[in-house]
Amino acid sequence: MLCQNVLFRDALLWDGAGSEPRPHMDVLVEDGKIAAVRPTGDAVRSSDAQVVDLEGAFLMPGLIDMHVHLIWSGSPDPVSVVDTEGAQLTTVRAVANAQTQLRSGVTTVRDVGSNWDIAITVSRAIARGHIAGPRVVASGRTIIMTGGHDPFWGIPCDGPDAVLRGVRTQVYGAAGVIKVAATGGVYGRPEGEEIGQSELSYEELAVAAGEAHRFGLRVAAHALGTRGIADAVRAGIDTIEHGIFLTEEIVAEMKRKGTALTPTLLIYRTIAEGGRAGIPAYAVEKAKKAVKAHRESFEMAMQAGIPIVAGTDAGSCNAPHPSLIEELRALHGYGMSRDAALRAATSTAADALGKAAEFGTIEPGKSADVLVVDGNPLERLDDLERVRYVMSAGRFFAGPDRRHADSTVTA
């Protein structure tokens, strides 16, 4: 689908940065970018722009999910599904999941783990226009120790030299972010993996961060246990994924360094409650140990003011694509204001990706990643489900109600 020049007229505009929306605003999109943002009635003209009269509908930046797995099915045991289906069917599933994300208003996903580097392939296919989908920032396979977390998509690396080769392998394979496993986890291996066990050493993590940064890539660390989190922060890792067992000292260091937290609140509650839903018993038992500490760590991080971004682990156990609205509800339920939760999935997320100059807010010069919904998500997060339009990098997609969408677009 080609980029379209569009004038969104009379929007209730939330730009992704402030706390209050502005009524009666026009947003002009030209050549895939935001060209102008002005009050309705001011001269905003484009000779060939389609006019979309929003009549006060809520316009905001497209959403960003900072932690997904496009190859996973969202079933109780997605690893087993991949094992059964193999690479080709899994690739088709990943494309379908990406397109489902886009239809929901998620215009960027960061995929932090995929067998066979499938998410990198999907990312390239979308970027080249072969298929429709959100922007995908993909790590592909994860840098792990031998026997480490998520071996099914891991590159076993023991020692700094091996880690260096692993990072370079993913850079050569066109990864958009590097993923490392600093600790064990909850789901993935029934034996031989403890939730808080440190895995990659500080020296290995420091090499991963340094080499990735040399190539202009950021690094995400799967890190649940205290020592592994501390090592990752000290090593210069950019985002801590999950961060279940934080301490005040670690949070202070994250604050000092600007390290972001992707707490993925919902998935551990889902797994802990999932014994009757078919989630493997070992994962349920480990998740139960994590939930209370997870909430306490999140609240500590939030109160300290470290950057918090929204990530869902979509595709994981009973976490379908998309799950971002549910995660935003969880962030709000744990004490984050609605506007801060929405920034966690827009401007704060874009900043954590190192892409704040490109997208994440509605302002001239930014990529035209636009979500239009009925209602006001700053008052009711549930209104994010009332999708009217989605625009991704200037490519215009109607919401679920095609008849309503078609009737509001005029020449």
C-alpha positions in Angstrom: 0.0 0.0 0.0 1.4 3.4 -1.0 1.8 6.4 1.3 -1.1 8.7 1.1 -1.3 12.5 1.7 -4.1 12.9 4.3 -5.5 15.8 6.3 -7.0 14.6 9.6 -9.5 17.4 10.4 -10.9 18.4 13.8 -9.1 15.9 16.0 -8.9 15.7 19.8 -5.1 15.5 19.6 -2.8 13.9 22.1 0.8 14.4 20.8 2.4 11.6 22.9 4.4 13.9 25.1 2.0 16.0 27.2 -0.7 15.1 29.8 -3.7 16.7 28.1 -5.2 16.5 24.6 -5.9 19.5 22.5 -9.3 19.8 20.9 -10.0 21.0 17.3 -6.7 20.2 15.8 -5.7 19.3 12.2 -2.9 17.0 11.3 -1.5 17.0 7.8 0.4 13.9 6.5 2.5 14.2 3.4 5.0 11.6 1.9 4.8 9.4 5.0 5.6 12.1 7.5 3.7 14.6 9.7 3.8 17.8 7.7 1.8 20.2 9.9 -0.1 20.3 13.2 -2.4 23.3 13.5 -5.7 24.4 15.0 -8.7 23.6 12.9 -9.5 26.6 10.7 -5.9 27.7 10.3 -4.5 27.4 6.8 -3.4 23.7 6.4 -3.4 22.9 2.8 -2.2 20.2 0.5 -3.3 20.0 -3.1 -3.7 16.3 -3.2 -4.5 15.3 0.4 -7.6 13.3 1.2 -9.6 14.9 4.0 -10.6 12.7 6.9 -13.1 14.6 9.1 -12.7 13.2 12.6 -15.4 15.3 14.2 -13.5 15.3 17.5 -12.2 11.7 17.5 -9.0 11.1 19.5 -5.8 11.2 17.5 -2.5 10.0 19.0 0.8 8.4 18.0 0.7 4.7 17.0 1.4 2.4 19.9 4.7 0.7 20.6 5.0 -2.7 22.2 8.6 -3.1 23.5 8.6 -6.9 24.1 6.9 -9.3 21.8 7.6 -12.7 20.2 5.9 -12.8 16.8 6.7 -16.4 16.2 4.8 -17.5 19.3 1.2 -18.4 19.2 -0.1 -17.1 22.6 -1.1 -20.6 23.4 -0.5 -22.2 26.9 2.8 -23.7 25.6 4.1 -21.8 22.5 7.5 -23.5 22.5 5.8 -26.8 21.7 3.8 -25.2 18.9 7.0 -24.0 17.2 8.5 -27.4 17.6 5.5 -29.0 16.0 5.0 -26.6 13.1 8.6 -25.9 12.1 10.2 -22.9 10.4 7.9 -22.4 7.4 4.6 -22.5 9.2 6.1 -20.4 12.0 7.1 -17.7 9.5 3.6 -17.5 8.3 2.3 -17.3 11.9 4.8 -14.5 12.6 3.5 -12.5 9.6 -0.1 -13.0 10.7 0.7 -11.9 14.2 2.5 -8.8 13.0 -0.6 -7.8 10.9 -2.9 -8.4 13.9 -0.7 -6.1 15.9 -1.0 -3.4 13.2 -4.8 -3.6 13.0 -5.0 -3.0 16.7 -3.1 0.3 16.5 0.4 -1.0 17.3 2.6 0.5 14.7 6.0 -0.6 16.1 7.0 -3.8 17.9 10.4 -4.8 19.3 10.7 -8.5 18.9 13.2 -9.9 21.4 13.6 -13.5 20.5 12.8 -15.8 17.5 13.9 -19.2 16.3 15.8 -19.1 13.0 15.9 -15.3 13.1 12.4 -15.3 11.7 11.5 -11.9 13.2 14.4 -10.3 11.3 13.1 -11.7 8.1 9.6 -10.4 8.8 11.1 -7.0 9.7 12.9 -6.8 6.4 9.8 -7.9 4.4 7.7 -5.2 6.0 10.4 -2.5 5.5 10.7 -3.4 1.8 6.9 -3.3 1.3 6.5 -7.0 0.5 3.9 -7.3 3.2 1.9 -5.0 5.4 2.8 -4.8 9.1 4.1 -2.6 11.9 7.7 -1.5 12.1 9.6 -4.5 13.6 12.8 -3.9 15.6 14.0 -7.5 15.9 16.8 -9.2 17.7 16.4 -12.6 16.2 18.4 -15.1 18.3 19.5 -14.3 21.8 23.1 -14.3 23.2 23.0 -16.8 26.0 25.4 -19.0 28.0 25.6 -22.7 27.1 22.5 -24.1 28.8 21.1 -20.6 29.4 17.6 -19.2 29.2 15.6 -19.9 26.0 18.1 -22.3 24.3 15.6 -22.8 21.4 16.5 -19.4 20.0 19.8 -18.9 21.8 23.4 -18.6 20.4 25.5 -20.3 23.1 28.4 -18.0 24.0 30.9 -18.7 26.7 33.4 -16.1 27.4 33.9 -12.5 26.1 35.3 -13.6 22.7 32.3 -15.9 22.0 29.9 -13.1 23.0 31.7 -10.8 20.6 31.2 -13.3 17.8 27.6 -13.8 18.8 26.9 -10.1 18.7 28.6 -9.7 15.3 26.7 -12.6 14.0 23.4 -10.9 14.7 24.7 -7.5 13.4 25.6 -9.2 10.2 22.2 -10.8 10.1 20.5 -7.4 10.2 19.3 -7.4 13.8 17.8 -4.1 14.9 18.5 -4.7 18.6 20.7 -7.2 20.5 19.1 -9.4 23.1 21.1 -11.1 25.9 20.1 -13.4 28.7 21.5 -12.2 32.0 19.5 -14.6 34.2 17.3 -17.6 34.2 13.5 -17.2 33.6 10.1 -18.5 34.3 9.1 -20.2 31.0 11.2 -22.1 28.5 13.0 -24.9 30.3 11.3 -27.4 32.7 14.7 -28.3 34.3 18.1 -26.8 35.0 17.0 -23.1 35.1 16.3 -21.0 38.2 14.4 -17.8 38.0 17.0 -15.6 39.7 20.2 -17.4 38.7 22.8 -15.2 37.1 23.8 -16.5 33.7 26.0 -14.3 31.4 28.7 -12.7 33.5 29.4 -9.0 33.9 32.4 -9.3 31.6 30.3 -11.0 28.9 27.5 -8.5 29.2 29.9 -5.6 29.0 31.3 -6.9 25.8 27.8 -7.4 24.4 26.9 -3.8 25.2 30.1 -2.3 23.9 30.1 -4.1 20.6 26.4 -3.5 20.0 26.8 0.2 20.7 29.8 0.3 18.4 27.4 -0.7 15.6 24.7 1.7 16.7 22.4 -0.9 18.2 20.8 -1.0 21.6 20.8 -4.0 23.9 18.0 -5.6 25.9 18.7 -7.9 28.7 16.4 -10.7 30.0 17.1 -10.1 33.7 14.9 -11.3 36.6 17.4 -11.9 39.4 19.1 -9.3 41.5 22.7 -10.0 40.6 22.0 -10.4 36.9 20.1 -7.1 36.8 22.9 -5.3 38.6 25.5 -6.8 36.2 23.5 -5.8 33.2 23.0 -2.2 34.4 26.7 -1.8 35.3 27.6 -3.2 31.9 25.7 -0.5 30.1 22.7 -2.5 28.9 20.0 -0.2 27.6 16.8 -1.9 28.8 16.1 -4.4 31.5 13.4 -6.8 30.5 11.2 -8.0 33.4 13.3 -6.7 36.3 11.5 -8.8 38.9 14.0 -8.6 41.8 15.2 -5.0 41.9 16.8 -3.3 44.8 16.9 0.4 45.8 20.7 0.4 44.8 20.0 -1.0 41.4 17.1 1.4 40.8 19.4 4.3 41.8 22.0 3.2 39.3 19.4 2.8 36.6 18.2 6.3 37.3 21.8 7.6 37.0 22.5 5.8 33.8 19.1 6.3 32.2 18.5 2.6 31.9 14.9 1.8 31.0 12.7 -0.9 32.5 10.3 -3.1 30.5 8.4 -4.7 33.4 6.0 -6.9 31.4 3.7 -7.0 34.4 0.8 -8.9 32.9 2.6 -12.1 31.7 3.8 -13.2 35.1 0.3 -12.8 36.6 -1.1 -14.7 33.7 1.3 -17.6 34.1 0.9 -17.7 37.8 -2.8 -18.0 37.4 -2.6 -20.5 34.5 -2.4 -23.9 36.1 -5.8 -24.9 34.8 -5.3 -23.3 31.4 -2.6 -25.7 30.2 0.5 -23.7 31.0 3.3 -26.0 32.0 3.3 -26.6 35.8 7.0 -25.7 36.3 6.4 -22.2 34.8 3.3 -21.7 37.0 5.2 -22.5 40.2 8.1 -20.2 39.3 5.7 -17.4 38.3 3.9 -17.6 41.7 7.3 -16.9 43.4 7.7 -13.8 41.2 4.4 -11.9 41.3 4.7 -10.2 44.7 8.3 -9.1 44.2 7.5 -8.0 40.7 4.9 -5.5 41.8 7.2 -4.2 44.6 10.0 -3.8 42.1 7.8 -2.0 39.6 6.5 0.4 42.2 10.1 1.1 43.4 11.2 1.9 39.9 8.1 4.1 39.2 8.6 6.1 42.3 12.3 6.6 41.5 11.3 8.0 38.1 13.3 5.7 35.9 12.1 5.3 32.3 9.4 2.6 32.1 8.3 1.3 28.8 5.3 -1.0 27.9 6.1 -4.5 26.8 3.8 -7.5 26.9 5.7 -10.7 26.0 2.9 -11.1 23.5 2.9 -14.6 22.0 4.0 -16.1 25.3 1.8 -18.3 27.5 -1.9 -17.3 27.1 -0.7 -13.8 25.9 -2.2 -13.3 22.4 -1.2 -10.8 19.8 -1.9 -8.0 20.7 -1.8 -7.7 24.5 -0.7 -4.1 24.8 -4.0 -2.6 26.1 -4.0 -5.2 28.9 -0.5 -4.3 29.8 -1.4 -0.6 29.9 -4.2 -1.5 32.3 -1.8 -3.4 34.5 0.6 -0.4 34.5 -2.3 1.9 35.6 -3.5 -0.7 38.1 -0.1 -0.7 39.8 -0.2 3.1 40.2 1.0 4.7 36.9 -1.1 7.5 35.6 -3.0 7.0 32.4 -0.9 9.6 30.5 2.3 8.1 31.8 1.2 4.6 30.7 0.3 5.9 27.3 3.8 7.6 27.0 5.3 4.2 28.0 3.8 2.9 24.8 4.6 6.0 22.7 7.2 8.7 23.4 9.1 7.0 26.2 9.3 3.8 24.2 10.6 5.5 21.1 13.2 7.2 23.3 14.3 3.8 24.7 14.6 2.5 21.2 16.9 5.5 20.3 14.3 6.6 17.8 12.7 9.6 19.5 13.7 11.8 16.5 11.8 9.5 14.1 8.5 8.5 15.8 6.6 8.3 19.0 5.0 11.7 19.0 2.7 13.7 16.6 4.8 16.6 15.5 6.2 17.9 12.1 9.0 15.8 10.7 8.1 12.6 12.5 7.0 9.4 10.8 3.2 9.4 10.3 2.4 6.6 12.8 -1.1 7.6 13.7 -3.9 5.9 15.7 -7.4 7.3 15.7 -9.9 6.0 18.3 -13.4 6.9 19.5 -13.5 8.2 23.1 -10.5 9.4 25.2 -7.9 6.9 26.4 -6.5 9.5 28.8 -9.8 9.0 30.7 -10.5 5.3 29.8 -7.7 3.1 28.5 -10.5 0.8 27.2 -11.1 3.3 24.5 -7.9 2.2 22.8 -10.0 -0.8 21.6 -12.3 1.5 19.6 -10.0 1.8 16.7 -11.2 3.9 13.8 -8.0 4.4 11.7 -4.4 3.2 11.8 -1.6 4.8 9.8 1.9 3.3 9.8 4.7 5.3 8.2 2.2 7.1 6.0 0.4 4.0 4.9 -3.3 4.3 5.7 -5.2 1.5 7.2 -8.9 1.6 8.1 -10.1 0.3 11.5 -12.3 -2.7 12.0 -15.4 -0.8 10.9 -14.6 -0.4 7.2 -18.0 1.0 6.3 -17.6 3.8 8.9 -14.0 4.4 7.6 -14.9 4.7 4.0 -17.8 7.1 4.7 -15.5 9.7 6.3 -12.8 9.9 3.6 -13.5 12.6 1.0 -11.6 13.9 -1.9 
